[in-house]
Amino acid sequence: MRQMKMLRPSGPVTHRDLPAGYRYEFYTGTEAERLDWLAMNKGAILPDDDPKWFDLLITRYPDVCPEKDLFFVVSPDGRRVATSASVVHSGGAGYVHMVAALPEVRGKGIGHAMLSFSLETLEARGVPYIYLTTDDFRLAAIKTYLDADFRPVLWEDPESDMAARWDAVIDKLGYRKVEYLPEKYENDPT
């Protein structure tokens, strides 16, 4: 079954601060960073922590420049605890890629802060809109995305009814009405 897509037109971003003592750090190419990235994504997004995933989803992913796009959230005790990438695709669209956090820091507002950091980064790069993909079961993440003005996209999925999938998610989250966007949004190259 195809992942679900969300899109946010370019525009003002509501800034969200990290909790006190937390900070951002960009990827510098160390093995420790790769291992931390794998640990954060294992179970939440990836089935295991095989190093091939970092190469496939970061190093060789289209248009990703790890040193410019991949960042971490570092806890007050110096541990990397969350990660995401802010990518500009060759067609000009912004993309929020591979958002993950260790279980012990979820619920602290780090996801909201990371998303606003990604959006501010992409807005500064002049993108016309920003998109991401997610899964139906990532309800907390979808709520964060909706709160940041992302909207569900009804793209074609021959294995399921995308509108019914979105309706089920929106109902589980308790939202009354959410605007769905068509599969092709203006100059959407994705």
BELFENHU-V986907 format. One record per residue. N is the residue number from 1. RES is the residue in one letter. PSI is psi in radians with two decimals (* if undefined). Layout:
# BELFENHU-V986907
N RES PSI
N RES PSI
This chain:
# BELFENHU-V986907
1 M 2.36
2 R 2.51
3 Q 2.78
4 M 2.58
5 K 2.51
6 M 2.60
7 L 2.53
8 R 2.07
9 P 2.68
10 S 2.51
11 G -3.13
12 P 2.51
13 V 2.34
14 T 1.99
15 H 2.38
16 R 2.22
17 D 2.63
18 L 2.74
19 P 2.74
20 A 2.33
21 G -0.27
22 Y 2.68
23 R 2.88
24 Y 2.64
25 E 2.24
26 F 2.65
27 Y 2.35
28 T 0.01
29 G 0.23
30 T 2.72
31 E -0.66
32 A -0.69
33 E -0.74
34 R -0.77
35 L -0.70
36 D -0.74
37 W -0.79
38 L -0.73
39 A -0.68
40 M -0.61
41 N -0.35
42 K 2.25
43 G -0.72
44 A -0.77
45 I -0.72
46 L 2.62
47 P -0.38
48 D -3.08
49 D 0.61
50 D 2.26
51 P -0.35
52 K -0.54
53 W -0.69
54 F -0.78
55 D -0.79
56 L -0.77
57 L -0.17
58 I -1.17
59 T -0.78
60 R 0.17
61 Y 2.44
62 P 2.24
63 D 0.06
64 V 2.22
65 C 1.70
66 P -0.74
67 E -0.37
68 K -0.52
69 D -0.57
70 L 2.25
71 F 2.85
72 F 2.75
73 V 2.26
74 V 2.30
75 S 2.91
76 P -0.47
77 D 0.16
78 G 0.12
79 R 2.48
80 R 2.15
81 V -0.21
82 A 2.80
83 T 2.75
84 S 2.96
85 A 2.51
86 S 1.90
87 V 2.46
88 V 2.01
89 H 2.76
90 S -0.46
91 G -0.06
92 G -0.19
93 A 2.52
94 G 2.60
95 Y 2.21
96 V 2.08
97 H 2.28
98 M 1.11
99 V 2.16
100 A 2.69
101 A 2.63
102 L 2.54
103 P -0.63
104 E -0.19
105 V 0.01
106 R 2.55
107 G 0.10
108 K 0.03
109 G 0.08
110 I -0.68
111 G -0.77
112 H -0.77
113 A -0.78
114 M -0.72
115 L -0.74
116 S -0.64
117 F -0.78
118 S -0.81
119 L -0.76
120 E -0.71
121 T -0.81
122 L -0.68
123 E -0.70
124 A -0.41
125 R -0.01
126 G 0.52
127 V 2.57
128 P -0.46
129 Y 2.91
130 I 2.42
131 Y 2.96
132 L 2.90
133 T 2.65
134 T -3.14
135 D 2.67
136 D -0.65
137 F -0.16
138 R 1.05
139 L -0.76
140 A -0.71
141 A -0.78
142 I -0.70
143 K -0.74
144 T -0.76
145 Y -0.77
146 L -0.72
147 D -0.38
148 A 0.31
149 D 0.33
150 F 2.61
151 R 2.53
152 P 2.50
153 V 2.32
154 L 1.26
155 W 2.78
156 E 2.28
157 D 1.77
158 P -0.28
159 E -0.20
160 S 2.97
161 D 1.86
162 M -0.67
163 A -0.73
164 A -0.67
165 R -0.82
166 W -0.71
167 D -0.74
168 A -0.74
169 V -0.84
170 I -0.70
171 D -0.79
172 K -0.60
173 L -0.23
174 G 0.29
175 Y 2.53
176 R -0.99
177 K 2.28
178 V 2.32
179 E 2.23
180 Y 2.49
181 L 2.63
182 P 2.86
183 E -0.79
184 K 2.03
185 Y 1.89
186 E -1.94
187 N 0.63
188 D 1.94
189 P -0.04
190 T *
